[in-house]
Amino acid sequence: MLLTFMLIAATLVPAQQTPPEFTPSANPFSDAIRQSLERESKNLIAAAELMPADHYAYRPTPAQMSFGQLMFHVAQTNFALCSAAAGSAPPMTAAELQKTPDNQSKESVAMAMRKSFSYCTAALAKLTDAELSGEASLFGRRTGMSRAATLVTISNDWSDHYSTAASYLRMNDVLPPTAQPKK
C-alpha cells in the first residue's frame, strides 16, 4: 500500500510546478519552521481578511469558538509560543493575552493577527538549531518542553487552525485562501 502511495505521489509531482532548487542548510529545522511561518501566516491572515465582519461571531455549534475567537486565539498563541521558542519576553503580558475577543471588531482581530505573525517572524528570524535543545519558558515559568517542541507545537497549530478557519469560511460561502483561483 505504501509503495502504491509513493508511485501515485511520484506521478503527481511532475504535474505540479517545478520545486525550487534544494540548498543544504546549517539550520534545517529552524529554516523549515520559518518556511512554514511564511506560508501559514499568509493563509491565516488572508482568512481573517476574507471573512465578512458580520460573520466574525459565526460558530458552527455552541461548543465551538466563533471565527473571531479562533483568529484571536491564533494571535494569542503566536505571541506566547514564538516568545517561548525564541527565549524572549512576549510583547504582551499573560493577562493581555488572555483577554477574550468577543466584542472586538474584525479590524482589531485582523490587526492582532498581523502583529502576532510579524512578531513571530522577527522572533524566529535568527534562531538556530543549536539553540533548540534548551527548555522553553513561558512568562518566566518552566514548560517541560524543549524550544524545538514548542516550534513543532506552533507549526501544528497553524495548520490545525487554518483548516478550521477554512471550514468556517466555506460554511459562510467564502472560498478559503488556498482554494482561491490563481491570479
N, CA and C atoms as a LAMMPS dump frame, in Angstrom:
ITEM: TIMESTEP
0
ITEM: NUMBER OF ATOMS
549
ITEM: BOX BOUNDS ff ff ff
-5.0000000000000000e+02 5.0000000000000000e+02
-5.0000000000000000e+02 5.0000000000000000e+02
-5.0000000000000000e+02 5.0000000000000000e+02
ITEM: ATOMS id mol type element x y z
1 1 1 N 0.821 -1.182 0
2 1 2 C 0 0 0
3 1 3 C 0.878 1.265 0
4 2 1 N 1.939 1.234 0.813
5 2 2 C 2.864 2.359 0.858
6 2 3 C 3.52 2.568 -0.502
7 3 1 N 3.888 1.472 -1.145
8 3 2 C 4.504 1.566 -2.461
9 3 3 C 3.537 2.186 -3.463
10 4 1 N 2.273 1.8 -3.409
11 4 2 C 1.26 2.377 -4.302
12 4 3 C 1.146 3.872 -4.073
13 5 1 N 1.097 4.273 -2.826
14 5 2 C 1.02 5.709 -2.496
15 5 3 C 2.223 6.455 -3.047
16 6 1 N 3.41 5.892 -2.866
17 6 2 C 4.624 6.549 -3.34
18 6 3 C 4.624 6.677 -4.866
19 7 1 N 4.142 5.659 -5.565
20 7 2 C 4.087 5.713 -7.019
21 7 3 C 3.088 6.767 -7.497
22 8 1 N 1.942 6.838 -6.83
23 8 2 C 0.951 7.856 -7.186
24 8 3 C 1.512 9.241 -6.915
25 9 1 N 2.125 9.41 -5.757
26 9 2 C 2.706 10.712 -5.413
27 9 3 C 3.793 11.102 -6.413
28 10 1 N 4.584 10.151 -6.839
29 10 2 C 5.658 10.441 -7.798
30 10 3 C 5.104 10.885 -9.15
31 11 1 N 3.951 10.356 -9.522
32 11 2 C 3.369 10.769 -10.801
33 11 3 C 2.73 12.143 -10.712
34 12 1 N 2.34 12.535 -9.534
35 12 2 C 1.717 13.848 -9.372
36 12 3 C 2.73 14.979 -9.313
37 13 1 N 3.913 14.701 -8.842
38 13 2 C 4.933 15.742 -8.685
39 13 3 C 5.256 16.438 -10.001
40 14 1 N 5.502 15.72 -11.095
41 14 2 C 5.82 16.423 -12.342
42 14 3 C 4.672 17.303 -12.846
43 15 1 N 3.434 16.974 -12.495
44 15 2 C 2.291 17.756 -12.954
45 15 3 C 2.217 19.111 -12.244
46 16 1 N 2.881 19.228 -11.142
47 16 2 C 2.872 20.473 -10.398
48 16 3 C 4.046 21.333 -10.834
49 17 1 N 4.109 22.541 -10.298
50 17 2 C 5.202 23.425 -10.664
51 17 3 C 6.537 22.863 -10.191
52 18 1 N 7.592 23.255 -10.857
53 18 2 C 8.929 22.79 -10.525
54 18 3 C 9.323 23.326 -9.165
55 19 1 N 9.782 22.451 -8.277
56 19 2 C 10.18 22.924 -6.951
57 19 3 C 11.453 23.758 -7.022
58 20 1 N 11.666 24.592 -6.021
59 20 2 C 12.906 25.379 -6.017
60 20 3 C 14.112 24.461 -5.85
61 21 1 N 15.253 24.94 -6.242
62 21 2 C 16.494 24.187 -6.106
63 21 3 C 16.762 23.944 -4.623
64 22 1 N 17.148 22.716 -4.273
65 22 2 C 17.451 22.387 -2.887
66 22 3 C 18.812 22.958 -2.512
67 23 1 N 18.846 23.631 -1.379
68 23 2 C 20.088 24.16 -0.848
69 23 3 C 20.248 23.647 0.577
70 24 1 N 21.311 22.896 0.852
71 24 2 C 21.526 22.404 2.224
72 24 3 C 21.617 23.587 3.195
73 25 1 N 21.209 23.343 4.417
74 25 2 C 21.184 24.394 5.428
75 25 3 C 21.912 23.939 6.682
76 26 1 N 22.555 24.878 7.337
77 26 2 C 23.188 24.6 8.621
78 26 3 C 22.139 24.498 9.725
79 27 1 N 20.92 25.008 9.461
80 27 2 C 19.827 25.016 10.434
81 27 3 C 18.539 24.515 9.777
82 28 1 N 18.514 23.241 9.38
83 28 2 C 17.368 22.75 8.608
84 28 3 C 16.038 22.827 9.346
85 29 1 N 16.032 22.549 10.639
86 29 2 C 14.77 22.589 11.376
87 29 3 C 14.257 24.02 11.514
88 30 1 N 15.115 24.914 11.939
89 30 2 C 14.708 26.323 12.098
90 30 3 C 14.271 26.912 10.763
91 31 1 N 14.988 26.581 9.709
92 31 2 C 14.619 27.078 8.383
93 31 3 C 13.259 26.528 7.948
94 32 1 N 12.999 25.253 8.236
95 32 2 C 11.707 24.656 7.876
96 32 3 C 10.565 25.344 8.622
97 33 1 N 10.794 25.673 9.89
98 33 2 C 9.762 26.372 10.669
99 33 3 C 9.542 27.772 10.099
100 34 1 N 10.611 28.451 9.727
101 34 2 C 10.464 29.788 9.132
102 34 3 C 9.693 29.718 7.802
103 35 1 N 9.936 28.669 7.022
104 35 2 C 9.189 28.498 5.765
105 35 3 C 7.711 28.233 6.055
106 36 1 N 7.444 27.427 7.055
107 36 2 C 6.063 27.158 7.462
108 36 3 C 5.395 28.447 7.948
109 37 1 N 6.12 29.226 8.717
110 37 2 C 5.61 30.51 9.214
111 37 3 C 5.236 31.433 8.058
112 38 1 N 6.088 31.501 7.059
113 38 2 C 5.815 32.37 5.911
114 38 3 C 4.533 31.942 5.189
115 39 1 N 4.403 30.647 4.954
116 39 2 C 3.239 30.113 4.239
117 39 3 C 1.964 30.244 5.074
118 40 1 N 2.016 29.782 6.32
119 40 2 C 0.81 29.761 7.153
120 40 3 C 0.364 31.155 7.571
121 41 1 N 1.298 32.072 7.741
122 41 2 C 0.893 33.437 8.1
123 41 3 C 0.083 34.058 6.965
124 42 1 N 0.515 33.834 5.736
125 42 2 C -0.246 34.349 4.585
126 42 3 C -1.653 33.77 4.566
127 43 1 N -1.767 32.467 4.778
128 43 2 C -3.072 31.807 4.739
129 43 3 C -3.982 32.278 5.869
130 44 1 N -3.456 32.335 7.079
131 44 2 C -4.287 32.71 8.222
132 44 3 C -4.683 34.189 8.191
133 45 1 N -3.757 35.051 7.809
134 45 2 C -4.088 36.48 7.709
135 45 3 C -5.11 36.69 6.591
136 46 1 N -4.928 36.006 5.479
137 46 2 C -5.895 36.12 4.379
138 46 3 C -7.268 35.601 4.808
139 47 1 N -7.31 34.532 5.579
140 47 2 C -8.587 34.006 6.078
141 47 3 C -9.275 35.049 6.959
142 48 1 N -8.504 35.686 7.843
143 48 2 C -9.07 36.721 8.716
144 48 3 C -9.625 37.879 7.901
145 49 1 N -8.956 38.208 6.819
146 49 2 C -9.39 39.337 5.989
147 49 3 C -10.559 38.968 5.071
148 50 1 N -10.656 37.693 4.671
149 50 2 C -11.728 37.272 3.768
150 50 3 C -13.096 37.156 4.455
151 51 1 N -13.099 36.749 5.723
152 51 2 C -14.387 36.563 6.4
153 51 3 C -15.057 37.917 6.588
154 52 1 N -16.309 38.061 6.146
155 52 2 C -17.018 39.332 6.352
156 52 3 C -17.138 39.659 7.845
157 53 1 N -17.069 40.93 8.166
158 53 2 C -17.113 41.377 9.566
159 53 3 C -18.343 40.854 10.295
160 54 1 N -19.481 40.808 9.61
161 54 2 C -20.703 40.361 10.274
162 54 3 C -20.746 38.846 10.501
163 55 1 N -19.714 38.121 10.034
164 55 2 C -19.638 36.679 10.283
165 55 3 C -18.554 36.323 11.3
166 56 1 N -17.932 37.296 11.903
167 56 2 C -16.905 37.015 12.905
168 56 3 C -17.482 36.341 14.142
169 57 1 N -18.776 36.483 14.375
170 57 2 C -19.428 35.83 15.512
171 57 3 C -19.911 34.423 15.15
172 58 1 N -19.73 34.028 13.894
173 58 2 C -20.203 32.714 13.451
174 58 3 C -19.474 31.599 14.181
175 59 1 N -20.245 30.618 14.607
176 59 2 C -19.706 29.391 15.187
177 59 3 C -20.603 28.246 14.723
178 60 1 N -20.023 27.162 14.217
179 60 2 C -20.836 26.053 13.705
180 60 3 C -21.738 25.415 14.765
181 61 1 N -21.235 25.31 15.983
182 61 2 C -22.022 24.772 17.095
183 61 3 C -21.751 25.635 18.315
184 62 1 N -22.64 25.622 19.3
185 62 2 C -22.406 26.436 20.5
186 62 3 C -21.109 26.093 21.241
187 63 1 N -20.639 24.86 21.107
188 63 2 C -19.425 24.438 21.82
189 63 3 C -18.139 24.926 21.166
190 64 1 N -18.218 25.377 19.922
191 64 2 C -17.01 25.793 19.207
192 64 3 C -16.76 27.288 19.352
193 65 1 N -15.487 27.663 19.135
194 65 2 C -15.131 29.082 19.133
195 65 3 C -15.792 29.755 17.944
196 66 1 N -16.092 31.035 18.103
197 66 2 C -16.534 31.808 16.947
198 66 3 C -15.323 32.022 16.042
199 67 1 N -15.574 32.448 14.816
200 67 2 C -14.468 32.716 13.9
201 67 3 C -13.534 33.777 14.501
202 68 1 N -14.1 34.835 15.061
203 68 2 C -13.288 35.886 15.679
204 68 3 C -12.455 35.36 16.839
205 69 1 N -13.05 34.501 17.662
206 69 2 C -12.309 33.916 18.779
207 69 3 C -11.175 33.032 18.28
208 70 1 N -11.443 32.281 17.209
209 70 2 C -10.411 31.42 16.625
210 70 3 C -9.228 32.252 16.135
211 71 1 N -9.516 33.321 15.421
212 71 2 C -8.445 34.171 14.89
213 71 3 C -7.667 34.838 16.022
214 72 1 N -8.37 35.293 17.047
215 72 2 C -7.69 35.927 18.18
216 72 3 C -6.852 34.892 18.933
217 73 1 N -7.355 33.671 19.027
218 73 2 C -6.608 32.587 19.675
219 73 3 C -5.289 32.339 18.945
220 74 1 N -5.317 32.394 17.621
221 74 2 C -4.078 32.227 16.84
222 74 3 C -3.081 33.315 17.236
223 75 1 N -3.55 34.556 17.32
224 75 2 C -2.657 35.662 17.704
225 75 3 C -2.101 35.451 19.102
226 76 1 N -2.955 35.062 20.039
227 76 2 C -2.507 34.815 21.408
228 76 3 C -1.423 33.735 21.44
229 77 1 N -1.686 32.654 20.74
230 77 2 C -0.744 31.533 20.715
231 77 3 C 0.575 31.942 20.066
232 78 1 N 0.494 32.715 18.996
233 78 2 C 1.721 33.179 18.34
234 78 3 C 2.596 33.969 19.297
235 79 1 N 2.008 34.935 19.984
236 79 2 C 2.792 35.741 20.911
237 79 3 C 3.423 34.87 21.993
238 80 1 N 2.657 33.958 22.556
239 80 2 C 3.159 33.132 23.656
240 80 3 C 4.216 32.13 23.188
241 81 1 N 3.905 31.348 22.161
242 81 2 C 4.819 30.271 21.767
243 81 3 C 6.036 30.76 20.994
244 82 1 N 5.894 31.796 20.198
245 82 2 C 7.086 32.308 19.499
246 82 3 C 8.069 32.908 20.5
247 83 1 N 7.548 33.545 21.539
248 83 2 C 8.458 34.083 22.559
249 83 3 C 9.135 32.947 23.319
250 84 1 N 8.388 31.875 23.614
251 84 2 C 8.967 30.728 24.319
252 84 3 C 10.044 30.056 23.47
253 85 1 N 9.771 29.897 22.182
254 85 2 C 10.746 29.247 21.302
255 85 3 C 11.991 30.103 21.117
256 86 1 N 11.797 31.418 21.032
257 86 2 C 12.925 32.32 20.809
258 86 3 C 13.673 32.646 22.098
259 87 1 N 13.073 32.332 23.23
260 87 2 C 13.714 32.641 24.506
261 87 3 C 13.684 34.115 24.837
262 88 1 N 12.621 34.792 24.421
263 88 2 C 12.486 36.225 24.701
264 88 3 C 11.13 36.499 25.346
265 89 1 N 11.009 37.657 25.936
266 89 2 C 9.749 38.034 26.567
267 89 3 C 8.719 38.381 25.494
268 90 1 N 7.471 37.938 25.668
269 90 2 C 6.443 38.29 24.681
270 90 3 C 6.115 39.782 24.773
271 91 1 N 5.631 40.359 23.684
272 91 2 C 5.314 41.785 23.692
273 91 3 C 4.046 42.113 24.485
274 92 1 N 3.345 41.081 24.953
275 92 2 C 2.141 41.289 25.747
276 92 3 C 2.25 40.475 27.028
277 93 1 N 1.604 40.929 28.076
278 93 2 C 1.601 40.18 29.333
279 93 3 C 0.652 38.994 29.22
280 94 1 N 0.746 38.076 30.178
281 94 2 C -0.152 36.922 30.195
282 94 3 C -1.6 37.39 30.305
283 95 1 N -1.857 38.399 31.114
284 95 2 C -3.225 38.924 31.277
285 95 3 C -3.739 39.522 29.963
286 96 1 N -2.883 40.26 29.257
287 96 2 C -3.295 40.838 27.972
288 96 3 C -3.596 39.753 26.949
289 97 1 N -2.807 38.674 26.99
290 97 2 C -3.014 37.581 26.048
291 97 3 C -4.282 36.787 26.345
292 98 1 N -4.762 36.852 27.586
293 98 2 C -5.942 36.073 27.957
294 98 3 C -7.254 36.812 27.725
295 99 1 N -7.201 38.048 27.281
296 99 2 C -8.439 38.783 27.001
297 99 3 C -9.234 38.062 25.93
298 100 1 N -10.539 38.059 26.078
299 100 2 C -11.376 37.407 25.074
300 100 3 C -11.777 38.404 24
301 101 1 N -11.894 37.932 22.775
302 101 2 C -12.19 38.82 21.661
303 101 3 C -13.682 38.992 21.369
304 102 1 N -14.559 38.578 22.278
305 102 2 C -15.987 38.553 21.986
306 102 3 C -16.529 39.859 21.424
307 103 1 N -16.068 40.976 21.92
308 103 2 C -16.605 42.253 21.472
309 103 3 C -15.644 43.023 20.577
310 104 1 N -14.638 42.348 20.062
311 104 2 C -13.656 43.033 19.226
312 104 3 C -14.079 42.986 17.763
313 105 1 N -13.747 44.006 17.046
314 105 2 C -14.107 44.114 15.632
315 105 3 C -13.186 43.255 14.771
316 106 1 N -13.631 43.015 13.544
317 106 2 C -12.813 42.301 12.57
318 106 3 C -11.476 43.005 12.409
319 107 1 N -11.515 44.329 12.337
320 107 2 C -10.283 45.099 12.128
321 107 3 C -9.294 44.883 13.268
322 108 1 N -9.776 44.879 14.518
323 108 2 C -8.848 44.715 15.64
324 108 3 C -8.309 43.289 15.713
325 109 1 N -9.144 42.309 15.39
326 109 2 C -8.674 40.918 15.402
327 109 3 C -7.674 40.694 14.262
328 110 1 N -7.986 41.202 13.057
329 110 2 C -7.06 41.053 11.928
330 110 3 C -5.739 41.772 12.218
331 111 1 N -5.809 42.915 12.879
332 111 2 C -4.593 43.646 13.258
333 111 3 C -3.771 42.819 14.248
334 112 1 N -4.435 42.193 15.221
335 112 2 C -3.73 41.343 16.189
336 112 3 C -3.058 40.177 15.468
337 113 1 N -3.741 39.616 14.471
338 113 2 C -3.15 38.52 13.687
339 113 3 C -1.883 38.995 12.972
340 114 1 N -1.98 40.126 12.282
341 114 2 C -0.814 40.642 11.547
342 114 3 C 0.344 40.934 12.505
343 115 1 N 0.043 41.561 13.64
344 115 2 C 1.099 41.864 14.621
345 115 3 C 1.736 40.583 15.16
346 116 1 N 0.915 39.581 15.429
347 116 2 C 1.457 38.348 16.009
348 116 3 C 2.366 37.619 15.017
349 117 1 N 1.976 37.596 13.75
350 117 2 C 2.836 36.937 12.765
351 117 3 C 4.084 37.767 12.482
352 118 1 N 3.966 39.064 12.535
353 118 2 C 5.138 39.925 12.387
354 118 3 C 6.101 39.682 13.551
355 119 1 N 5.543 39.565 14.752
356 119 2 C 6.36 39.272 15.928
357 119 3 C 7.061 37.92 15.77
358 120 1 N 6.321 36.883 15.355
359 120 2 C 6.927 35.561 15.188
360 120 3 C 8.049 35.602 14.161
361 121 1 N 7.826 36.315 13.072
362 121 2 C 8.844 36.42 12.019
363 121 3 C 10.123 37.027 12.59
364 122 1 N 9.983 38.1 13.349
365 122 2 C 11.156 38.75 13.945
366 122 3 C 11.786 37.876 15.024
367 123 1 N 10.96 37.261 15.863
368 123 2 C 11.478 36.459 16.979
369 123 3 C 12.224 35.219 16.502
370 124 1 N 11.779 34.641 15.399
371 124 2 C 12.388 33.4 14.921
372 124 3 C 13.412 33.614 13.814
373 125 1 N 13.617 34.858 13.41
374 125 2 C 14.48 35.171 12.263
375 125 3 C 15.899 34.632 12.406
376 126 1 N 16.478 34.731 13.554
377 126 2 C 17.885 34.35 13.717
378 126 3 C 18.064 33.095 14.567
379 127 1 N 16.984 32.403 14.833
380 127 2 C 17.032 31.195 15.637
381 127 3 C 17.842 30.121 14.907
382 128 1 N 18.704 29.436 15.654
383 128 2 C 19.499 28.352 15.069
384 128 3 C 19.097 27.032 15.707
385 129 1 N 19.337 25.951 15
386 129 2 C 19.014 24.628 15.525
387 129 3 C 19.76 24.349 16.828
388 130 1 N 20.969 24.871 16.968
389 130 2 C 21.763 24.64 18.178
390 130 3 C 21.097 25.207 19.426
391 131 1 N 20.222 26.199 19.262
392 131 2 C 19.547 26.824 20.407
393 131 3 C 18.279 26.092 20.837
394 132 1 N 17.872 25.084 20.101
395 132 2 C 16.556 24.489 20.312
396 132 3 C 16.499 23.368 21.338
397 133 1 N 17.632 22.947 21.858
398 133 2 C 17.614 21.841 22.823
399 133 3 C 17.265 22.304 24.233
400 134 1 N 17.39 23.595 24.494
401 134 2 C 17.081 24.107 25.827
402 134 3 C 15.588 24.115 26.116
403 135 1 N 15.268 24.194 27.394
404 135 2 C 13.863 24.217 27.807
405 135 3 C 13.241 25.574 27.507
406 136 1 N 12.046 25.546 26.964
407 136 2 C 11.287 26.777 26.714
408 136 3 C 10.623 27.214 28.012
409 137 1 N 10.574 28.516 28.221
410 137 2 C 9.823 29.019 29.367
411 137 3 C 8.758 29.971 28.855
412 138 1 N 7.658 30.005 29.56
413 138 2 C 6.523 30.824 29.176
414 138 3 C 6.198 31.746 30.34
415 139 1 N 6.385 33.036 30.136
416 139 2 C 6.157 34.035 31.175
417 139 3 C 6.964 33.718 32.433
418 140 1 N 8.226 33.286 32.212
419 140 2 C 9.133 33.006 33.314
420 140 3 C 8.912 31.673 34.001
421 141 1 N 7.993 30.864 33.489
422 141 2 C 7.718 29.558 34.091
423 141 3 C 8.228 28.446 33.188
424 142 1 N 8.706 27.385 33.824
425 142 2 C 9.166 26.217 33.077
426 142 3 C 7.998 25.582 32.343
427 143 1 N 8.256 25.014 31.179
428 143 2 C 7.205 24.355 30.407
429 143 3 C 7.377 22.841 30.348
430 144 1 N 8.612 22.373 30.593
431 144 2 C 8.879 20.952 30.441
432 144 3 C 9.032 20.551 28.976
433 145 1 N 9.054 21.544 28.089
434 145 2 C 9.196 21.296 26.652
435 145 3 C 10.469 21.963 26.149
436 146 1 N 11.094 21.328 25.182
437 146 2 C 12.246 21.978 24.557
438 146 3 C 11.745 23.102 23.654
439 147 1 N 12.648 23.979 23.304
440 147 2 C 12.286 25.045 22.358
441 147 3 C 11.906 24.448 21.005
442 148 1 N 12.539 23.337 20.637
443 148 2 C 12.172 22.65 19.387
444 148 3 C 10.739 22.132 19.461
445 149 1 N 10.358 21.534 20.581
446 149 2 C 8.985 21.023 20.741
447 149 3 C 7.979 22.165 20.673
448 150 1 N 8.357 23.319 21.177
449 150 2 C 7.477 24.482 21.103
450 150 3 C 7.248 24.873 19.646
451 151 1 N 8.293 24.815 18.837
452 151 2 C 8.161 25.139 17.415
453 151 3 C 7.301 24.112 16.672
454 152 1 N 7.445 22.849 17.025
455 152 2 C 6.598 21.821 16.415
456 152 3 C 5.14 22.089 16.789
457 153 1 N 4.912 22.419 18.046
458 153 2 C 3.553 22.7 18.52
459 153 3 C 2.929 23.856 17.757
460 154 1 N 3.661 24.961 17.631
461 154 2 C 3.057 26.117 16.959
462 154 3 C 2.872 25.863 15.467
463 155 1 N 3.789 25.139 14.846
464 155 2 C 3.636 24.821 13.428
465 155 3 C 2.389 23.951 13.21
466 156 1 N 2.196 22.977 14.089
467 156 2 C 0.99 22.146 14.023
468 156 3 C -0.262 22.988 14.247
469 157 1 N -0.198 23.915 15.194
470 157 2 C -1.337 24.798 15.478
471 157 3 C -1.717 25.619 14.249
472 158 1 N -0.722 26.163 13.536
473 158 2 C -1.033 26.964 12.347
474 158 3 C -1.836 26.138 11.342
475 159 1 N -1.403 24.902 11.108
476 159 2 C -2.111 24.043 10.156
477 159 3 C -3.5 23.687 10.663
478 160 1 N -3.588 23.322 11.917
479 160 2 C -4.872 22.957 12.515
480 160 3 C -5.855 24.129 12.47
481 161 1 N -5.393 25.294 12.876
482 161 2 C -6.285 26.448 12.924
483 161 3 C -6.651 26.949 11.531
484 162 1 N -5.736 26.798 10.575
485 162 2 C -6.097 27.193 9.218
486 162 3 C -7.184 26.265 8.673
487 163 1 N -7.068 24.981 8.931
488 163 2 C -8.097 24.059 8.423
489 163 3 C -9.452 24.375 9.055
490 164 1 N -9.459 24.743 10.321
491 164 2 C -10.712 25.141 10.98
492 164 3 C -11.244 26.425 10.357
493 165 1 N -10.379 27.403 10.173
494 165 2 C -10.794 28.675 9.577
495 165 3 C -11.321 28.455 8.163
496 166 1 N -10.66 27.589 7.39
497 166 2 C -11.112 27.304 6.026
498 166 3 C -12.506 26.687 6.043
499 167 1 N -12.757 25.809 7.004
500 167 2 C -14.096 25.207 7.128
501 167 3 C -15.135 26.269 7.465
502 168 1 N -14.821 27.151 8.397
503 168 2 C -15.742 28.235 8.764
504 168 3 C -16.018 29.129 7.546
505 169 1 N -14.981 29.438 6.79
506 169 2 C -15.169 30.256 5.592
507 169 3 C -16.111 29.558 4.611
508 170 1 N -15.863 28.294 4.343
509 170 2 C -16.708 27.554 3.402
510 170 3 C -18.157 27.487 3.885
511 171 1 N -18.361 27.337 5.192
512 171 2 C -19.721 27.296 5.727
513 171 3 C -20.435 28.636 5.575
514 172 1 N -19.663 29.674 5.277
515 172 2 C -20.223 31.006 5.056
516 172 3 C -20.093 31.427 3.599
517 173 1 N -19.943 30.445 2.717
518 173 2 C -19.861 30.668 1.272
519 173 3 C -18.701 31.571 0.864
520 174 1 N -17.578 31.435 1.58
521 174 2 C -16.366 32.18 1.247
522 174 3 C -15.291 31.151 0.912
523 175 1 N -14.663 31.303 -0.22
524 175 2 C -13.598 30.404 -0.65
525 175 3 C -12.34 30.7 0.172
526 176 1 N -11.771 29.687 0.846
527 176 2 C -10.549 29.902 1.647
528 176 3 C -9.385 30.334 0.771
529 177 1 N -8.382 30.976 1.349
530 177 2 C -7.238 31.474 0.577
531 177 3 C -6.57 30.412 -0.301
532 178 1 N -6.396 29.199 0.209
533 178 2 C -5.71 28.181 -0.577
534 178 3 C -6.58 27.595 -1.677
535 179 1 N -7.866 27.928 -1.695
536 179 2 C -8.773 27.458 -2.743
537 179 3 C -9.088 28.564 -3.747
538 180 1 N -8.555 29.759 -3.511
539 180 2 C -8.798 30.886 -4.412
540 180 3 C -8.114 30.604 -5.75
541 181 1 N -8.751 31.013 -6.845
542 181 2 C -8.105 30.839 -8.151
543 181 3 C -6.785 31.629 -8.216
544 182 1 N -5.826 31.031 -8.916
545 182 2 C -4.523 31.707 -9.084
546 182 3 C -4.711 32.932 -9.958
547 183 1 N -4.006 33.999 -9.617
548 183 2 C -4.112 35.247 -10.392
549 183 3 C -3.139 35.256 -11.523
